[in-house]
Amino acid sequence: MARIEYQSARILRRLGDPPRKRGSYSGETCPDLFELSDGNFAVIGTEATADLDPHLPPDAARADYERIVVISRDTLIRAKKDIPDA
């Protein structure tokens, strides 16, 4: 799949609770999930490509411009209520 440009995409809404509600008062641990105007999703998390890339399953692939990002379990669970059904 080719790289997608996001200049025209805008953040529509946060999925789940804001970081402060999840206990992040310092601004240092703020994983977050957002729905974009083009239907895609954006993630703020900890970049972990170097650590996790060697452990991807054989049927998984990552393009050079893609990164593996980790978010906390709590962040995803709290976002579940806002994630649309397929």
Backbone as CSV, one residue per row, in Angstrom:
resi,resn,N_x,N_y,N_z,CA_x,CA_y,CA_z,C_x,C_y,C_z
1,MET,0.843,-1.173,0.000,0.000,0.000,0.000,0.888,1.236,0.000
2,ALA,0.514,2.226,-0.761,1.299,3.444,-0.870,1.105,4.329,0.358
3,ARG,2.076,5.160,0.588,1.987,6.103,1.701,0.827,7.067,1.467
4,ILE,0.065,7.337,2.508,-1.076,8.239,2.424,-0.675,9.590,3.002
5,GLU,-1.071,10.663,2.348,-0.809,12.007,2.848,-2.002,12.464,3.683
6,TYR,-1.728,13.178,4.758,-2.782,13.558,5.700,-2.936,15.067,5.868
7,GLN,-2.421,15.869,4.940,-2.517,17.315,5.095,-3.966,17.797,5.185
8,SER,-4.875,17.137,4.475,-6.267,17.606,4.479,-7.106,16.957,5.581
9,ALA,-6.595,15.925,6.226,-7.337,15.260,7.311,-7.310,16.133,8.560
10,ARG,-8.396,16.105,9.289,-8.499,16.848,10.545,-8.950,15.900,11.646
11,ILE,-8.585,16.202,12.870,-9.035,15.404,14.008,-10.482,15.772,14.290
12,LEU,-11.355,14.763,14.225,-12.774,14.984,14.497,-13.089,14.865,15.976
13,ARG,-12.529,13.818,16.606,-12.862,13.593,18.005,-11.870,12.630,18.642
14,ARG,-11.782,12.716,19.950,-10.989,11.796,20.746,-11.820,10.539,20.971
15,LEU,-11.164,9.397,20.989,-11.805,8.144,21.346,-11.394,7.817,22.773
16,GLY,-12.366,7.687,23.640,-12.065,7.387,25.037,-11.901,8.639,25.864
17,ASP,-11.354,8.441,27.040,-11.197,9.521,28.003,-9.924,10.325,27.730
18,PRO,-9.934,11.629,28.030,-8.713,12.419,27.881,-7.643,11.957,28.881
19,PRO,-6.364,12.218,28.568,-5.285,11.768,29.444,-5.459,12.169,30.911
20,ARG,-5.916,13.387,31.180,-6.104,13.821,32.580,-7.069,12.916,33.330
21,LYS,-8.116,12.506,32.661,-9.106,11.624,33.292,-8.530,10.227,33.541
22,ARG,-7.468,9.883,32.797,-6.804,8.597,32.985,-5.635,8.713,33.956
23,GLY,-5.458,9.883,34.574,-4.434,10.034,35.602,-3.151,10.694,35.150
24,SER,-3.094,11.230,33.936,-1.885,11.893,33.457,-1.985,13.390,33.730
25,TYR,-1.341,13.842,34.782,-1.374,15.251,35.142,-0.086,15.974,34.767
26,SER,0.948,15.210,34.421,2.239,15.814,34.137,2.420,16.176,32.674
27,GLY,1.609,15.613,31.797,1.799,15.843,30.367,2.890,14.975,29.782
28,GLU,3.433,14.062,30.559,4.516,13.199,30.087,4.035,11.829,29.626
29,THR,2.884,11.398,30.059,2.358,10.086,29.653,0.947,10.285,29.138
30,CYS,0.849,10.607,27.854,-0.449,10.978,27.302,-0.808,10.190,26.047
31,PRO,-0.819,8.855,26.100,-1.271,8.139,24.908,-2.703,8.569,24.601
32,ASP,-3.034,8.586,23.316,-4.351,9.075,22.924,-4.741,8.470,21.585
33,LEU,-6.049,8.421,21.325,-6.601,7.924,20.065,-7.577,8.950,19.518
34,PHE,-7.532,9.173,18.196,-8.397,10.155,17.568,-8.987,9.598,16.274
35,GLU,-10.225,9.967,15.987,-10.834,9.668,14.704,-10.590,10.868,13.795
36,LEU,-10.179,10.589,12.549,-9.877,11.648,11.595,-11.027,11.868,10.622
37,SER,-11.049,13.031,10.006,-12.118,13.389,9.085,-12.161,12.499,7.846
38,ASP,-11.061,11.829,7.522,-11.045,10.940,6.357,-11.423,9.503,6.707
39,GLY,-11.841,9.272,7.971,-12.244,7.933,8.395,-11.143,7.108,9.027
40,ASN,-9.912,7.577,8.953,-8.795,6.881,9.575,-8.694,7.261,11.046
41,PHE,-7.734,6.660,11.727,-7.511,6.925,13.146,-6.056,7.308,13.357
42,ALA,-5.812,8.190,14.313,-4.455,8.604,14.671,-4.195,8.186,16.119
43,VAL,-2.943,7.801,16.390,-2.552,7.313,17.706,-1.353,8.105,18.207
44,ILE,-1.423,8.561,19.447,-0.246,9.106,20.136,0.185,8.022,21.117
45,GLY,1.403,7.582,20.970,1.904,6.528,21.839,3.420,6.554,21.875
46,THR,3.976,5.534,22.473,5.427,5.418,22.592,5.978,4.685,21.378
47,GLU,6.915,5.307,20.680,7.527,4.708,19.503,8.346,3.493,19.950
48,ALA,8.038,2.325,19.378,8.706,1.089,19.809,9.111,0.212,18.623
49,THR,9.313,0.821,17.467,9.612,0.068,16.256,10.855,-0.804,16.403
50,ALA,11.937,-0.235,16.868,13.193,-0.993,16.968,13.055,-2.197,17.894
51,ASP,12.303,-2.027,18.978,12.148,-3.110,19.944,11.195,-4.203,19.461
52,LEU,10.125,-3.819,18.772,9.083,-4.785,18.436,9.137,-5.314,17.008
53,ASP,9.776,-4.603,16.095,9.840,-5.035,14.700,10.386,-6.460,14.543
54,PRO,11.452,-6.823,15.259,11.979,-8.186,15.105,11.004,-9.272,15.591
55,HIS,9.990,-8.888,16.332,9.061,-9.862,16.907,7.719,-9.912,16.195
56,LEU,7.596,-9.177,15.081,6.348,-9.236,14.327,6.112,-10.660,13.831
57,PRO,4.864,-11.105,13.783,4.573,-12.437,13.249,4.962,-12.522,11.771
58,PRO,5.198,-13.716,11.264,5.624,-13.875,9.869,4.662,-13.264,8.846
59,ASP,3.380,-13.197,9.167,2.413,-12.664,8.207,2.161,-11.169,8.388
60,ALA,2.977,-10.487,9.192,2.859,-9.038,9.397,4.003,-8.336,8.670
61,ALA,3.724,-7.134,8.183,4.751,-6.359,7.488,4.609,-4.893,7.883
62,ARG,5.708,-4.162,7.756,5.727,-2.739,8.081,6.527,-2.027,7.009
63,ALA,5.919,-1.019,6.379,6.637,-0.232,5.376,7.686,0.640,6.069
64,ASP,8.667,1.096,5.319,9.734,1.937,5.884,9.201,3.195,6.559
65,TYR,8.092,3.732,6.064,7.534,4.960,6.632,6.568,4.692,7.789
66,GLU,6.303,3.432,8.122,5.406,3.091,9.221,6.200,2.835,10.502
67,ARG,5.573,3.096,11.624,6.194,2.880,12.926,5.266,2.057,13.797
68,ILE,5.835,1.293,14.694,5.072,0.559,15.699,4.973,1.462,16.915
69,VAL,3.735,1.727,17.326,3.483,2.625,18.442,2.712,1.858,19.509
70,VAL,3.111,2.031,20.759,2.474,1.337,21.880,1.633,2.334,22.667
71,ILE,0.403,1.910,22.984,-0.443,2.669,23.898,-0.792,1.747,25.062
72,SER,-1.159,2.324,26.163,-1.483,1.500,27.326,-2.798,0.748,27.110
73,ARG,-2.919,-0.359,27.779,-4.146,-1.146,27.732,-5.336,-0.296,28.181
74,ASP,-5.137,0.487,29.233,-6.201,1.328,29.772,-6.700,2.318,28.723
75,THR,-5.785,2.892,27.941,-6.165,3.845,26.906,-7.095,3.189,25.886
76,LEU,-6.735,2.004,25.425,-7.554,1.322,24.419,-8.882,0.856,24.995
77,ILE,-8.874,0.317,26.192,-10.122,-0.148,26.812,-11.094,1.015,26.999
78,ARG,-10.593,2.171,27.436,-11.474,3.329,27.624,-11.969,3.885,26.293
79,ALA,-11.233,3.628,25.197,-11.659,4.103,23.882,-12.665,3.166,23.233
80,LYS,-12.755,1.943,23.709,-13.611,0.934,23.090,-15.048,1.429,22.882
81,LYS,-15.577,2.144,23.857,-16.971,2.626,23.774,-17.171,3.597,22.621
82,ASP,-16.107,4.239,22.162,-16.194,5.230,21.087,-15.790,4.696,19.720
83,ILE,-15.312,3.471,19.650,-14.871,2.891,18.379,-16.084,2.316,17.652
84,PRO,-16.338,2.769,16.435,-17.528,2.298,15.712,-17.430,0.805,15.392
85,ASP,-18.588,0.153,15.366,-18.642,-1.240,14.932,-18.401,-1.311,13.427
86,ALA,-17.861,-2.431,12.999,-17.601,-2.617,11.563,-18.882,-2.828,10.798
